[in-house]
């Protein structure tokens, strides 16, 4: 094994590592926030919104993430340059960068998968708890915020950890649209040094380490959540 290249490329690998972390944190957070209404509306309605949410989840879960990413970057991204005056606007530096399109694609993917998980979680909360909260005079928002949502999240907490790990493992797809995250930087190393195994083994080890950290954090949080008492 030849590791003599590591000091020369360490700065690039570190920058790629932090870009991977940014993608993971931003997309997971936004995806989870979007997944809550996507899951909730499938349970509560109205019917037309429920059908839209189900259709969204079906499309996201039924198509490869790489296709979604390319459609957003090469499809939607190609529409903006044709808009008159857009190149002179303050939005152009953002619209011509690849990062926002990757964030959008990964966020929608997380929302589609987690939205379906949250649908099952909302449905799994005992109706008696919700009826008791309403009988105590709680408003619909309070019932959702203090009873329904916490119980639903508690039921699927281990699944959410798995979704974050899957998002982490999907971030290398961003390299296909010129975002040089961790895997993209390792590709640069392979192209410059003609080494294959060493850069890939290093990156694989980092992904395994990050996965362990994610699982540990979620396990710690899960243990901090009060368990419902059993009568």
NORUR-V394646 format. One record per backbone hydrogen bond with DSSP energy under -1.0 kcal/mol. NH is the residue of the N-H (numbers start at 1). CO is the residue of the C=O. If there is no record, write none. Layout:
BEGIN
nh=(NH:NH)
co=(CO:CO)
END
This chain:
BEGIN
nh=(6:9:13:14:15:16:17:18:19:20:21:22:23:24:25:26:27:28:29:30:31:32:33:34:35:36:38:39:40:41:43:44:45:50:51:52:53:54:55:56:57:58:59:60:61:62:68:69:70:71:72:73:74:76:77:79:83:86:92:95:96:102:103:104:105:106:107:108:109:110:111:112:113:114:115:116:117:118:119:120:121:122:123:124:130:131:132:133:134:135:136:137:138:143:144:145:146:147:148:149:151:152:153:154:155:156:160:161:162:163:164:165:166:167:168:169:173:174:175:176:177:178:179:181:182:185:186:187:188:189:190:191:192:193:194:200:201:202:203:204:205:206:207:208:209:210:211:212:213:214:215:216:217:218:219:220:221:222:223)
co=(3:5:9:10:11:12:13:14:15:16:17:18:19:20:21:22:23:24:25:26:27:28:29:30:31:32:34:35:36:37:40:40:41:46:47:48:49:50:51:52:53:54:55:56:57:58:64:65:66:67:68:69:70:71:72:76:80:83:89:91:92:98:99:100:101:102:103:104:105:106:107:108:109:110:111:112:113:114:115:116:117:118:119:120:126:127:128:129:130:131:132:134:133:139:140:141:142:143:143:144:147:148:149:150:151:152:156:157:158:159:160:161:162:163:164:165:170:171:172:173:174:175:174:179:16:181:182:183:184:185:186:187:188:189:190:196:197:198:199:200:201:202:203:204:205:206:207:208:209:210:211:212:213:214:215:216:217:218:219)
END
